[in-house]
Amino acid sequence: MALGRCVAPIAFVALSLSSFCRAVETRRVPQEFATIGEAVAAAATGDTILVGAGEYRENVVTGAAGLRFVGQRAVWDGTIGGVPGTCLTCNGALVTVQGFTFRNGTDLLVLNGPGSVASRCRFENASDDGVQINADDVTVSKCSFFGISDTTILVINNRARVLIDRNRLFNCGDEGIDVSGPGARILFNYIHTVDDNDAIRLNGGGGTDAVIMGNRIFNAADEGIEVSSSPGVLVARNTILHAGGEGIFINGVDGARVERNRIEGSGSHAIRLIGDDFSITSNVVRFTIDDADGCNVANALSGGGGLFERNTILGATAFGCQLAADAAIIRNNRVSFCGSEDQAGFLIAGDNNTLERNRATRCDADGFRINGDFNTLAGDVASACSVDGFDVETGTGNRLTTVRAMDCGGEGFENNAAATEVAGATFLRNRIDVANNGTVAAFDNVRFETGGLGTAPEIE
């Protein structure tokens, strides 16, 4: 049936969609065409393939641009004569696919044309991928996926500006969402159970502006979210429960922002970041497993720097926060019930860092441990930690001002480093308030009751 719709050219797909204006057609299956393939063969650019209720066992390939595939309770099965294939391969630009149930294929849907959209479809039982994308500016939105053996949504060959939003993924085989390309938006997806690898993996290809936001992830075998080669990526407001590996792993990325995520029960570090100029703020971490840190941060090989602020970490089995970085600001964080044996609430293993108003409570080892040079602590508090409140273990020129350690099972302040400065500090009700086995450059206006600069630290 001819419709009075005009299809106009779009600049970024000019090679695929040349200038034209024509009356487009709606090709109806099964009313006018017995199969979807027959309707596609008769279709021209911009036509609609309207598929009614029923089951269709077909493997269809089309190169036409601007086609609209609309399913009305249509089930598209990719297995023909016992041999699975791809249900639909679209090589043209600006193709829309909506309303189908795809099942029993290899890859169920392949989108090779820029600007294409898959929405409100259901994908079941693929032996390979659910949706495979090999084009820029593609959208997969509001779809449901069940029992995909390989990757549920896969973007290959460094494709740009892909949007994957508000999908629901269940029982993924290899990975949930795997994107290769810059500028991706991975938003508000629900992912439950990934058997082998990551729930979300992004390799940004060196491009900027990627966002991973608002996703809910449960029971990933490996990382909840893993990001590489994506400078300035924003990972925000995600919920990650029971990842087998890291909750969030930012690998070799500068300028990453990790904000307001909730991570519980990770098998490895809840947040692990390698990179410079990071911002890790307002995250909540609870209960890591298997000797893992709440947050593990290391600078890459360049300039250092970063911000770690307003994070809450509870029940990490290793360090609450392990920072192997230089020139970072660490402030207003809360670490409780973290560490075991020799692992502290805060471990600072770098130089020229500034710690302000952080609190370590009831950690199983030290509250704060410093292994580096010229770090400054101001207004930090350690209370009821099993070993030392503040342990300046190695380095030179570290400075503690207005810090407090109370009710700790070891020393309130233990110094084994060189030229440490302490001013305006309070160390009270610890097993020994002050012990020194290094050198102290200044010790001014310090409140303490037991021990002193001439008291050697006891063996823990």
N, C-alpha and C positions, 0 to 999 in steps of 0.2 A: 504494500500500500504506500503510495507516495505521500510524503509529508512536506509541508511548506517550511522546511528548516534549511538554513544556509550554513554551510561549513566553511569557515574562513581560514586562511593560512596563519601559522604561528611562526615567529622568526626563528626560534631555536631549533625547530625541526623542519626548516625550509627544504632540506634535501629530501626528506621523506614525505612531506605534505606540501605539494605545490599549490599555487593559487588556483582556486576553483570556486564555483558557486553552483550548486545543483540541488534538485529535489532528492532528498535521501529516502531510502526505502526501509521498511520493517519486514524482515524475512522471518516468517513464522514456522516453527517446528512444533508439532508434526502436521499442522494444518496445511501448509503449502509445500513443505519439504519433509521427506521422511527422516532425514538425518541432519545433524548439525553440520557435518561436512558438506552436504549438498547445498545447504543454505549459505555457507561460507564461500563455496565455489561461485555462487551466483551473486555474491555481495560485492559492492564497490565501496570506496572510501566513504566513511561516515555513516554507513548503514547500521541498523540494529538487527541483531540475531535474537529473536524472542523465542525462548524454548519453554514449552509447556511441561506439565507434570509428566513424570515417567522416568524410566531408566534408559540411558544412552551409552552404549559401549563403543567408544570411538577414540581414535588418536588423530587429532586435528592440528594442522600447521597452517598458519596464515601470515602473509606478508602485508596485508592491507592496513592502511593507517586509519585511525579514527573509528574503528568498529566498536560497537557496544554489544556485549554479550550479556543478556538479561535472562536469568533463570527464574522460572515460576514453579517452585517445588520440583525442579529438575535434578536428577541424580546422574552425574557424568562419571562413568566407570572406565578406567584406563586399561583394563585387562580384556583382551580379545582372544578367544580360543585358548585360554589358559596362559597367554603370554602378556605380561604387563608392559605397558608403554606409557608415554607422556600423554595425559588427557588433552592438554591444549598448549601449543607453542605459538606465541604472538611475536612476530618479528617487526611489525609496523609500529609507528609512533602513536601515542594518544589513544591506546586501546583501553576500554573499560570492561571489566568483568565483575558481575555482581549477581548474588542470589543463588548460586549453584552449590550443590554438594558434590565435591570431587572425591573419588575414592579409588583404591586398588590400582594405582599406577606406579611407575618408577618415580619420576618427578611429576607431581600432579599438575602444576601450572608453571610455565616458563614465560617470563616477560622480558623480551629483548629490545623493545622499543621505548624511547624516552617519553616521559610524561604519562605513562600508562598507570592505571589504577585497578587494584583488586579490592573489593569491599563486600562485606556482609556475605561471605562465602564460608562454607564448611569443608574442611579437608581431613580425610580419614585414610589411614593405612597405606602410606606410601613406602615403597621399598627403598627409595632414595630421599629426595627433598620434597617438602610440601610446596613451597613457592621458591623458584630460583629467579633471581633478577640479574640482568646483565645490561643495564641501561641507566642513564641519569634521570633524576626527577621522578622516580617511580614511587607510588604510594601503595601500602598494604594496610588496610584499616578495617577494624570491627569484624575480623574474621575469627573463626574457631578452628583449632587444629587438634587432632587426636591420633596418637599412635604413629607418628612419623618416624621412620627408622633412622634416617640420617639427620640432616639439619632441617629444622622446621621452616625457617625463613632464611634463605642464603642470598647474600649479595656478593657477586664476584667481580673481579677485574677493575677494582678501584673506581666504582661508580659513585657519582656525586649526588648530594642532596636527596638522599632517599628518606622517605618518611614511613616509619612503621609505628602505628599507634592504635591503642585500644583493642588489641588482639588478645585472644585467650588460647594458651598453649598447654596441652596436657600430655604427659607420658612421652616426652621427646626422647629419641634414641641417642643421637650423638650430641648435638647442640640445639639450643633453643633458637636464638637469633644470632647470626654470624654475618657481620657487615664489613666489607672491604671498600673503603671510599671516604672522601672528605664530606664534611657538612651534614652528616646523618642526624636525623631526629628519631630517637627511639623513646616513645612516650606512652606511659599509662598502660603497658601491657601486663597481663597476668600469666605467669609461667609456673606451672606445678609439675615437678618431677622431671629432671633431666638425667638420663641413666649413665652417660659416659663422661661428658665434659662440661662446658660452661653454659649458664643460662643465657647470658648476653656477652658477645665478644665483638669488639670494634677495633679494626685496624684502619686508622684514618688516612693512611697514605700520605702523611705529612700535612694534610689540610687542617684548617681551623673551623671553629664554629659548631662542632658537634655537641649534641645535648642528649643525655640519657636521664630521663626524669620520670618520676611517678610510677615506676614499675614495681610490681609485687612478685617476688621470687621465693619459691619454696622448694627445698630438697634438690638442689643442683649437686651433681656428683663432684664437680670441681669448683671453679670460681662462680660466684653469683654474677659479677660484672668484671670483665677484663678489657682494658683499653691500652692500645699502643699507637704510636705514630699519629697522635691527634692533639697537637699543642692547643692549650687553652680549653680543653674539653670541660664541660659542666656535667657533673654527676650529682644529682640532687633529688631529695625527697623520695628515694627508693626504699623499699622494705625488703630485706633479704634474711630469710630464716633457714638455718640448717644447710648452708653450703658446705660441701665436703672439703673445699680448699679455702682460699681467701674469700671473704665477703665481697670486697672491692679490691681489685689489683690494677693500679695505674703504673704501667711499665715503661720507663724511659720517656716520660712526657713532661715537658716544661709548661708552667702556667696552668696546671690542672686545678679545677675547683671541685671540691668534694664537700657538699653542704646538706645538712638536715636529713641524712640517711639514718635508717634504723637497721641495725645488724645484730642478729642473735644466733648463737649456737654454731659459729663457724668452726670448721675442722682445722683451719690454719688462721693466720692473722685476719682480724675482722677488716681492717683497712691496711693495705700495703701500697706504698707509693715510692717510686724511684723517679726523681725529677727535681728541678729547681723552680723557684718562685711559685710554690704551691700555696693553695689556700684550703685548709681542712677545718671546717667550722660547723658547730652546732649539730654534730652527729651523736647518736646514742648507740653504744656498744654494750652488749650483755653476753657474758658466758661464752668465751672461746673454749675450744676443746683441743687436746693433744698438744700441750706445751706451746701455745700460740699467743702472740701479743694482741692487745686490743688495737693498737695502731703501731705500724712499723714503717718509718719514713727514712729514706736515704737520698741525699742529693746525688745527681748525676755528676759528670766530670767538669761541668762549667761553673757558673757563678754562685751557686748556692742560693740561700734566701728562701723565705716562705713564712706562712702564718698558720699556727695551730691554736684555735681559739674556741672556747665555750663548748668543748666536747665533754661528754659524760661516758665514762668507761667503768663497767662493773663486772667483776668476776672473770677477768682474763687470766688464763692459767699460767702465762709467762709475764712479760713486762706489760704494764698498762699502756705506756707510751714509750717506744724505743726510737730515739731520734738520732740518726747518724748523719747530721746535717750541720752546715755552718750558716751563721748570720740569720737564723730564724727567730721569730717571735712566738713564744709559747705562753699563752695567758688565759686565765679564767677557766681552766679545765678542772674537772673533778674525776679522780681515780679512786676506786674503792674495792676492797677485797680482791686485789690483783696480786700476781706474783706467786712464786713457789720457790723455796730454798734460796737460791742466789739471784732471783729476778725481782727487780724493783718496780715500784709504781711508775716512776719516771726515770728513764736512763737517757742521759744526754751524752752522746759520744761524738761530739764535734766542738767547734771553736766559735767564739764570738756570738753565742746565742743569748737571747734575753728571755728569762722566765719571770712572769709577773702574776701574782695572786692565784697560783695553782694550789690545789689541795689534794693530798694523798692520805687516805684514811684506811686503817686496818689492812694494810698491805702485808703479805706474808714474808717480805724481806724488807729492804730499805724503802723509805718513802721516795727520796730523791737520791740518785747516784750520778756523779759528774766524772766523766772521763774525757777531758779536753782542756783547752786553754781559753782564758779570758771570757768565760761565761759569767753572766750576771743574773743572780736570783734576787728578787725583791718582793716581799710580801707573801711568799709562799708558805704553806702550812703543811706539816706532817704530824699526824696524830694516830696513836695506838697502832703503830706499825710494829711488826714482830722483831725487826732488827733495828737499823739506824733510821733516824729521821732524815738527816742529811749526811751523805757519805761522799766527801770529795776525795775520790780514789786516786786519780792520776791527773797530771797536767800542771799548768802554772798560771798564776794571775787570775784565778777565779775569785768572784766577789759575791758575798752573801750579805744582803742588807734587809733588815726588818723581817727576817724569816722567823718561824716559830716551829719548834718540835716539842711535843708533849706526849707523855705516857707511852713511849716507845720501849721495846724490849731490849734494845742495844744502846748505842750512844745517841744522844740528841744531835750532836755534831761530831763527826769523825773526820779527821783530816790526815791524809797520807800524801798530799800533793805539795807543790812548792808555791811559796809567795801567795798563799790564800789570804783574802781580806774578809773580815767579819765585822759588821757594824749594826748596832741597834737591834740585835737578835735576841730571842728568848728561847732558852732550852731548859725545860722544867719537867720534873717527875719522870724522867727517863731512868733506865738502869744506871747509866752514867751520863751526865748531861753533856760534858765536853771531854773529848780525847783527841790527842794530837801525836802523830808519828811523822809529820812532815815539817814544813816551815810555814809560819804565819807572818804575813807582812803587816797586818793591822788587826787589832782585836779591841774594838771600842764600844762602850756602852752596851755590853752583853750581859743579860741576866741568866745566871745558872747557879746551881747549888752544889753539884757534885762533879768531881773530876777537875780538869783544867788543862792548860796548854802543856803542862809537864806530865800529864797522864797519858800513857800509851794506850791505844785501843786494845781491848780484850779480844782474844780469838773467839769468833762467833761459833 
